[in-house]
Every structure is written in C-alpha cells, then in structure tokens.
C-alpha cells in the first residue's frame, strides 16, 4: 500500500515494537507484525493485530502491572 504519511513510499511486511501507556501502566510489545513504509518508516498494524494489542494492554492494566515487556503472540 502507498504510505499515507509521506505519500511516496510503499509498505512492506515487517515487525515493530509498540509501546502502550495507560495511567500507571506501560506495556512494550516486541515483534508486532506490521506494514512498514520503505521511505519514511511509518508503521501500520492491521485491525486484528490492533485488537490483540489492546487486549494485552487491558490485561496488564487489570493486573496492576507498572511496566511489562512482551513478545507479540497472536491469540
């Protein structure tokens, strides 16, 4: 797909690290599948991956975790 940020690059499959913060909880999730722009590096995750990231973060918040680092694993 064409990058909506730089308008020049095309995206290709790769992985990224996503950091999510809510209140006192910070979750760092590594190896998240994404489409990454070859020109500017902008990262795009699909709807299913985004939903899974939210689930991971919500679990950490419920458990009262302050900082957590995980590898992405699909449900």
N, C-alpha and C positions, 0 to 999 in steps of 0.2 A: 504494500500500500504506500501511497505517497505521504510523506510527513506533513502533518498539518501545522507544525511549528515553523520549520524553515522553508517549506514549500518546494524544496529541491530534492532532498534525499528520498530514497526508497527504504523501506524497512526490511529487515531480515530476522529470522528466528535467532534467539539467543537467551541468555539469562541475566538477571539483575538482582540487586539487593534492595528490598523495600523496608523502610523504617516507618512504623506507625506509632503515634503517641496519642493517648487519651488520659487526661488527668495526670495521675502519678505513674502511669504505666507506659513503658516504651518497649516495643517489640521489634526486633530486627530479624527479617526473614531473608535468608540467602537462597540463591539458585532458583529464583522465581522465573518461570518461563515468560518470555516477553518478545514483542517485536521491537527491534531497535533500529533507529534511523542511522544509516551509514554515513550521513553527512554531519548531523549535529548531535547524535547520541540520545535523542529523546526516546523514552521507553514507553511502550504501550502494553498493557495487560488486558486479556480478554475478560468477558463478563464472568465466566466460571471461575477463573483464577482470582479475580477481584472479590467474588463472593467467598471463596475459600480463605483469602487473606483476612477478610472481615471476621470470619468465624474464628480463626486463630487468635486474632486480637481480642475479640469478645471473651474468649475463654481465659486469656491471660488477665483481663480486667476483673472478671468474676472471681478468679483465684487470688486476686490481690498481689499479683506479680509486679515488681517495680521495673526490672529490666530482664528481658529474655532474648536470647539469640537462638534461632532455629533454622533448619534447612527446610525448604518448601517440600511438602509431600501432598499430593492430591488426595482428596477424601476417598 
